[in-house]
Structures are given as structure tokens and as C-alpha cells.
Amino acid sequence: MITVTRINGTKLMINALLIEVVEEVPDTIITLTTGKKFIVVESSDELLLLIQNYLRTIGVYAAAQKSEQTEGP
């Protein structure tokens, strides 16, 4: 889970594995695979760092990096 801040200042925890799209138009909108949308104050760059950090904590990021290194021509 990652913690983000809604426009009204309240904190919200989102399952990072359910994030499908992050848009900046100009507010940042997170769309989940469920279709639910959230407008947050964090930028897409900040969200990317939060998501990467979360994936590292559960071991998925390292596994993905290792997989990319072993794939090739």
C-alpha cells in the first residue's frame, strides 16, 4: 500500500498493485484497475518513487529487474 494525499488534505492508502494509469491534467489522477479514480496532490514522479519503493519492500521490483537482465536476444 502507498499513502497519498487527496486534494482536500486527507490521507488515503492505495494498493499500488491495482494502479492502472497515473495522469497529470494538471491535477494528478490515479485510476485503479477497478475503474475507481482518485485526485491527489502528489506528482506522477512522486507516485513513481512511492510505487517503486513499495515494490522493493515486497520483493517484486528486484524480481522484475532481475528478469529484465536475463531476457535478451
A tleap script that builds the chain and sets N, CA, C and O, in Angstrom:
source leaprc.protein.ff14SB
mol = sequence {
  NMET ILE THR VAL THR ARG ILE ASN GLY THR
  LYS LEU MET ILE ASN ALA LEU LEU ILE GLU
  VAL VAL GLU GLU VAL PRO ASP THR ILE ILE
  THR LEU THR THR GLY LYS LYS PHE ILE VAL
  VAL GLU SER SER ASP GLU LEU LEU LEU LEU
  ILE GLN ASN TYR LEU ARG THR ILE GLY VAL
  TYR ALA ALA ALA GLN LYS SER GLU GLN THR
  GLU GLY CPRO
}
set mol.1.N position { 0.846 -1.187 0.000 }
set mol.1.CA position { 0.000 0.000 0.000 }
set mol.1.C position { 0.884 1.239 0.000 }
set mol.1.O position { 1.944 1.262 0.625 }
set mol.2.N position { 0.435 2.260 -0.704 }
set mol.2.CA position { 1.120 3.545 -0.659 }
set mol.2.C position { 0.151 4.580 -0.096 }
set mol.2.O position { -1.062 4.477 -0.278 }
set mol.3.N position { 0.697 5.566 0.583 }
set mol.3.CA position { -0.123 6.633 1.154 }
set mol.3.C position { -0.025 7.853 0.259 }
set mol.3.O position { 1.069 8.316 -0.062 }
set mol.4.N position { -1.185 8.371 -0.141 }
set mol.4.CA position { -1.258 9.565 -0.975 }
set mol.4.C position { -2.166 10.580 -0.288 }
set mol.4.O position { -2.866 10.254 0.670 }
set mol.5.N position { -2.148 11.809 -0.786 }
set mol.5.CA position { -2.942 12.881 -0.191 }
set mol.5.C position { -3.970 13.377 -1.191 }
set mol.5.O position { -3.630 13.792 -2.299 }
set mol.6.N position { -5.225 13.331 -0.789 }
set mol.6.CA position { -6.285 13.870 -1.645 }
set mol.6.C position { -6.171 15.391 -1.703 }
set mol.6.O position { -5.456 15.995 -0.904 }
set mol.7.N position { -6.864 15.996 -2.632 }
set mol.7.CA position { -6.846 17.447 -2.797 }
set mol.7.C position { -7.291 18.161 -1.514 }
set mol.7.O position { -6.785 19.238 -1.199 }
set mol.8.N position { -8.236 17.565 -0.771 }
set mol.8.CA position { -8.734 18.199 0.457 }
set mol.8.C position { -7.801 17.991 1.657 }
set mol.8.O position { -8.110 18.433 2.763 }
set mol.9.N position { -6.661 17.319 1.441 }
set mol.9.CA position { -5.676 17.149 2.505 }
set mol.9.C position { -5.771 15.849 3.282 }
set mol.9.O position { -4.903 15.565 4.108 }
set mol.10.N position { -6.801 15.054 3.038 }
set mol.10.CA position { -6.915 13.788 3.761 }
set mol.10.C position { -5.987 12.753 3.151 }
set mol.10.O position { -5.744 12.750 1.944 }
set mol.11.N position { -5.476 11.879 3.999 }
set mol.11.CA position { -4.576 10.811 3.555 }
set mol.11.C position { -5.399 9.604 3.125 }
set mol.11.O position { -6.482 9.346 3.650 }
set mol.12.N position { -4.860 8.878 2.161 }
set mol.12.CA position { -5.536 7.714 1.605 }
set mol.12.C position { -4.489 6.667 1.288 }
set mol.12.O position { -3.445 6.986 0.720 }
set mol.13.N position { -4.753 5.422 1.649 }
set mol.13.CA position { -3.835 4.332 1.304 }
set mol.13.C position { -4.418 3.575 0.119 }
set mol.13.O position { -5.581 3.173 0.129 }
set mol.14.N position { -3.579 3.390 -0.909 }
set mol.14.CA position { -3.997 2.726 -2.144 }
set mol.14.C position { -3.117 1.506 -2.371 }
set mol.14.O position { -1.910 1.546 -2.133 }
set mol.15.N position { -3.723 0.433 -2.828 }
set mol.15.CA position { -2.968 -0.755 -3.199 }
set mol.15.C position { -2.245 -0.448 -4.509 }
set mol.15.O position { -2.872 -0.328 -5.562 }
set mol.16.N position { -0.924 -0.322 -4.432 }
set mol.16.CA position { -0.133 0.058 -5.607 }
set mol.16.C position { -0.232 -0.967 -6.729 }
set mol.16.O position { -0.011 -0.630 -7.893 }
set mol.17.N position { -0.556 -2.200 -6.402 }
set mol.17.CA position { -0.664 -3.239 -7.428 }
set mol.17.C position { -1.926 -3.072 -8.281 }
set mol.17.O position { -2.045 -3.683 -9.343 }
set mol.18.N position { -2.866 -2.243 -7.814 }
set mol.18.CA position { -4.105 -2.021 -8.563 }
set mol.18.C position { -4.068 -0.764 -9.423 }
set mol.18.O position { -5.041 -0.464 -10.115 }
set mol.19.N position { -2.957 -0.021 -9.392 }
set mol.19.CA position { -2.869 1.206 -10.183 }
set mol.19.C position { -2.683 0.849 -11.650 }
set mol.19.O position { -1.761 0.124 -12.022 }
set mol.20.N position { -3.584 1.377 -12.472 }
set mol.20.CA position { -3.521 1.123 -13.912 }
set mol.20.C position { -2.945 2.322 -14.654 }
set mol.20.O position { -2.106 2.159 -15.540 }
set mol.21.N position { -3.394 3.537 -14.295 }
set mol.21.CA position { -2.968 4.742 -15.004 }
set mol.21.C position { -2.767 5.876 -14.007 }
set mol.21.O position { -3.536 6.026 -13.057 }
set mol.22.N position { -1.715 6.681 -14.237 }
set mol.22.CA position { -1.498 7.918 -13.490 }
set mol.22.C position { -1.408 9.025 -14.525 }
set mol.22.O position { -0.584 8.970 -15.438 }
set mol.23.N position { -2.275 10.049 -14.374 }
set mol.23.CA position { -2.314 11.155 -15.330 }
set mol.23.C position { -2.088 12.470 -14.586 }
set mol.23.O position { -2.482 12.604 -13.427 }
set mol.24.N position { -1.459 13.434 -15.244 }
set mol.24.CA position { -1.363 14.793 -14.730 }
set mol.24.C position { -2.047 15.714 -15.725 }
set mol.24.O position { -1.530 15.952 -16.816 }
set mol.25.N position { -3.232 16.240 -15.343 }
set mol.25.CA position { -4.036 17.019 -16.306 }
set mol.25.C position { -4.711 18.257 -15.717 }
set mol.25.O position { -5.917 18.317 -15.958 }
set mol.26.N position { -4.223 19.207 -15.033 }
set mol.26.CA position { -2.924 19.316 -14.391 }
set mol.26.C position { -2.885 18.611 -13.039 }
set mol.26.O position { -1.802 18.299 -12.544 }
set mol.27.N position { -4.062 18.352 -12.424 }
set mol.27.CA position { -4.054 17.576 -11.175 }
set mol.27.C position { -3.673 16.138 -11.486 }
set mol.27.O position { -3.863 15.664 -12.606 }
set mol.28.N position { -3.137 15.454 -10.497 }
set mol.28.CA position { -2.746 14.058 -10.698 }
set mol.28.C position { -3.947 13.161 -10.412 }
set mol.28.O position { -4.544 13.219 -9.337 }
set mol.29.N position { -4.281 12.340 -11.387 }
set mol.29.CA position { -5.412 11.423 -11.264 }
set mol.29.C position { -4.880 9.994 -11.321 }
set mol.29.O position { -4.186 9.612 -12.263 }
set mol.30.N position { -5.218 9.212 -10.294 }
set mol.30.CA position { -4.861 7.800 -10.247 }
set mol.30.C position { -6.097 6.997 -10.611 }
set mol.30.O position { -7.152 7.160 -9.999 }
set mol.31.N position { -5.967 6.132 -11.605 }
set mol.31.CA position { -7.062 5.231 -11.970 }
set mol.31.C position { -6.646 3.813 -11.615 }
set mol.31.O position { -5.579 3.343 -12.011 }
set mol.32.N position { -7.511 3.138 -10.858 }
set mol.32.CA position { -7.244 1.757 -10.470 }
set mol.32.C position { -7.827 0.796 -11.505 }
set mol.32.O position { -8.645 1.188 -12.337 }
set mol.33.N position { -7.404 -0.446 -11.447 }
set mol.33.CA position { -7.927 -1.455 -12.365 }
set mol.33.C position { -9.419 -1.687 -12.144 }
set mol.33.O position { -10.099 -2.238 -13.010 }
set mol.34.N position { -9.922 -1.269 -10.991 }
set mol.34.CA position { -11.345 -1.405 -10.683 }
set mol.34.C position { -12.174 -0.301 -11.336 }
set mol.34.O position { -13.404 -0.351 -11.321 }
set mol.35.N position { -11.488 0.707 -11.915 }
set mol.35.CA position { -12.184 1.835 -12.522 }
set mol.35.C position { -12.313 3.031 -11.594 }
set mol.35.O position { -12.667 4.125 -12.034 }
set mol.36.N position { -12.028 2.833 -10.316 }
set mol.36.CA position { -12.109 3.917 -9.342 }
set mol.36.C position { -10.986 4.919 -9.596 }
set mol.36.O position { -9.865 4.535 -9.930 }
set mol.37.N position { -11.302 6.226 -9.432 }
set mol.37.CA position { -10.325 7.282 -9.684 }
set mol.37.C position { -10.149 8.129 -8.433 }
set mol.37.O position { -11.090 8.353 -7.671 }
set mol.38.N position { -8.905 8.600 -8.240 }
set mol.38.CA position { -8.584 9.470 -7.117 }
set mol.38.C position { -7.762 10.639 -7.624 }
set mol.38.O position { -6.831 10.453 -8.408 }
set mol.39.N position { -8.102 11.858 -7.177 }
set mol.39.CA position { -7.297 13.034 -7.480 }
set mol.39.C position { -6.420 13.290 -6.268 }
set mol.39.O position { -6.913 13.414 -5.146 }
set mol.40.N position { -5.108 13.368 -6.503 }
set mol.40.CA position { -4.156 13.508 -5.399 }
set mol.40.C position { -3.209 14.677 -5.654 }
set mol.40.O position { -3.089 15.158 -6.781 }
set mol.41.N position { -2.534 15.131 -4.588 }
set mol.41.CA position { -1.623 16.268 -4.714 }
set mol.41.C position { -0.232 15.848 -5.173 }
set mol.41.O position { 0.512 16.677 -5.696 }
set mol.42.N position { 0.138 14.589 -4.992 }
set mol.42.CA position { 1.458 14.108 -5.403 }
set mol.42.C position { 1.577 14.137 -6.930 }
set mol.42.O position { 0.607 13.892 -7.646 }
set mol.43.N position { 2.773 14.439 -7.405 }
set mol.43.CA position { 3.026 14.423 -8.855 }
set mol.43.C position { 3.209 12.979 -9.320 }
set mol.43.O position { 3.365 12.068 -8.507 }
set mol.44.N position { 3.186 12.787 -10.625 }
set mol.44.CA position { 3.402 11.436 -11.155 }
set mol.44.C position { 4.807 10.947 -10.815 }
set mol.44.O position { 5.003 9.756 -10.573 }
set mol.45.N position { 5.786 11.850 -10.794 }
set mol.45.CA position { 7.155 11.463 -10.419 }
set mol.45.C position { 7.221 10.989 -8.967 }
set mol.45.O position { 7.892 10.004 -8.661 }
set mol.46.N position { 6.520 11.696 -8.074 }
set mol.46.CA position { 6.478 11.284 -6.672 }
set mol.46.C position { 5.796 9.925 -6.533 }
set mol.46.O position { 6.244 9.071 -5.768 }
set mol.47.N position { 4.710 9.734 -7.278 }
set mol.47.CA position { 3.997 8.458 -7.229 }
set mol.47.C position { 4.869 7.319 -7.728 }
set mol.47.O position { 4.846 6.225 -7.166 }
set mol.48.N position { 5.636 7.571 -8.778 }
set mol.48.CA position { 6.535 6.545 -9.303 }
set mol.48.C position { 7.520 6.097 -8.226 }
set mol.48.O position { 7.765 4.902 -8.062 }
set mol.49.N position { 8.082 7.051 -7.496 }
set mol.49.CA position { 9.016 6.707 -6.418 }
set mol.49.C position { 8.322 5.924 -5.303 }
set mol.49.O position { 8.880 4.961 -4.779 }
set mol.50.N position { 7.106 6.338 -4.942 }
set mol.50.CA position { 6.349 5.616 -3.909 }
set mol.50.C position { 6.064 4.178 -4.345 }
set mol.50.O position { 6.208 3.240 -3.561 }
set mol.51.N position { 5.665 4.023 -5.586 }
set mol.51.CA position { 5.332 2.689 -6.106 }
set mol.51.C position { 6.577 1.819 -6.169 }
set mol.51.O position { 6.541 0.656 -5.767 }
set mol.52.N position { 7.682 2.371 -6.670 }
set mol.52.CA position { 8.926 1.609 -6.738 }
set mol.52.C position { 9.389 1.183 -5.350 }
set mol.52.O position { 9.829 0.049 -5.159 }
set mol.53.N position { 9.290 2.089 -4.385 }
set mol.53.CA position { 9.681 1.764 -3.015 }
set mol.53.C position { 8.800 0.648 -2.454 }
set mol.53.O position { 9.294 -0.274 -1.806 }
set mol.54.N position { 7.504 0.738 -2.704 }
set mol.54.CA position { 6.584 -0.307 -2.239 }
set mol.54.C position { 6.938 -1.656 -2.871 }
set mol.54.O position { 6.985 -2.676 -2.183 }
set mol.55.N position { 7.184 -1.656 -4.177 }
set mol.55.CA position { 7.516 -2.905 -4.856 }
set mol.55.C position { 8.816 -3.501 -4.333 }
set mol.55.O position { 8.960 -4.722 -4.263 }
set mol.56.N position { 9.765 -2.641 -3.964 }
set mol.56.CA position { 11.011 -3.131 -3.355 }
set mol.56.C position { 10.730 -3.806 -2.019 }
set mol.56.O position { 11.317 -4.843 -1.710 }
set mol.57.N position { 9.836 -3.223 -1.224 }
set mol.57.CA position { 9.559 -3.782 0.103 }
set mol.57.C position { 8.911 -5.158 0.027 }
set mol.57.O position { 9.072 -5.971 0.937 }
set mol.58.N position { 8.184 -5.423 -1.046 }
set mol.58.CA position { 7.558 -6.748 -1.166 }
set mol.58.C position { 8.351 -7.672 -2.088 }
set mol.58.O position { 7.940 -8.805 -2.337 }
set mol.59.N position { 9.503 -7.184 -2.601 }
set mol.59.CA position { 10.385 -8.029 -3.392 }
set mol.59.C position { 10.041 -8.140 -4.858 }
set mol.59.O position { 10.699 -8.884 -5.584 }
set mol.60.N position { 9.040 -7.430 -5.315 }
set mol.60.CA position { 8.626 -7.534 -6.706 }
set mol.60.C position { 9.555 -6.732 -7.611 }
set mol.60.O position { 9.863 -7.173 -8.718 }
set mol.61.N position { 10.002 -5.573 -7.164 }
set mol.61.CA position { 10.847 -4.707 -8.000 }
set mol.61.C position { 12.157 -5.400 -8.345 }
set mol.61.O position { 12.590 -5.374 -9.497 }
set mol.62.N position { 12.786 -6.017 -7.359 }
set mol.62.CA position { 14.061 -6.709 -7.596 }
set mol.62.C position { 13.857 -7.874 -8.560 }
set mol.62.O position { 14.693 -8.117 -9.430 }
set mol.63.N position { 12.754 -8.587 -8.407 }
set mol.63.CA position { 12.471 -9.713 -9.293 }
set mol.63.C position { 12.273 -9.232 -10.724 }
set mol.63.O position { 12.717 -9.891 -11.664 }
set mol.64.N position { 11.617 -8.102 -10.900 }
set mol.64.CA position { 11.389 -7.558 -12.233 }
set mol.64.C position { 12.702 -7.103 -12.856 }
set mol.64.O position { 12.930 -7.320 -14.046 }
set mol.65.N position { 13.558 -6.480 -12.072 }
set mol.65.CA position { 14.851 -6.037 -12.565 }
set mol.65.C position { 15.702 -7.232 -12.984 }
set mol.65.O position { 16.341 -7.197 -14.036 }
set mol.66.N position { 15.717 -8.280 -12.180 }
set mol.66.CA position { 16.499 -9.466 -12.490 }
set mol.66.C position { 15.974 -10.122 -13.765 }
set mol.66.O position { 16.756 -10.602 -14.585 }
set mol.67.N position { 14.662 -10.142 -13.931 }
set mol.67.CA position { 14.045 -10.737 -15.116 }
set mol.67.C position { 14.447 -9.977 -16.372 }
set mol.67.O position { 14.732 -10.586 -17.404 }
set mol.68.N position { 14.473 -8.638 -16.290 }
set mol.68.CA position { 14.857 -7.835 -17.439 }
set mol.68.C position { 16.311 -8.081 -17.824 }
set mol.68.O position { 16.642 -8.066 -19.010 }
set mol.69.N position { 17.183 -8.305 -16.846 }
set mol.69.CA position { 18.596 -8.525 -17.122 }
set mol.69.C position { 18.846 -9.876 -17.773 }
set mol.69.O position { 19.790 -10.021 -18.550 }
set mol.70.N position { 18.014 -10.869 -17.466 }
set mol.70.CA position { 18.222 -12.194 -18.032 }
set mol.70.C position { 17.574 -12.350 -19.404 }
set mol.70.O position { 17.951 -13.240 -20.166 }
set mol.71.N position { 16.607 -11.500 -19.725 }
set mol.71.CA position { 15.973 -11.569 -21.045 }
set mol.71.C position { 16.877 -10.884 -22.051 }
set mol.71.O position { 17.623 -9.969 -21.700 }
set mol.72.N position { 16.816 -11.304 -23.249 }
set mol.72.CA position { 17.632 -10.670 -24.282 }
set mol.72.C position { 17.635 -11.472 -25.560 }
set mol.72.O position { 16.925 -12.470 -25.684 }
set mol.73.N position { 18.438 -11.030 -26.510 }
set mol.73.CA position { 18.457 -11.713 -27.815 }
set mol.73.C position { 19.039 -13.090 -27.763 }
set mol.73.O position { 19.113 -13.768 -28.788 }
savepdb mol mol.pdb
quit
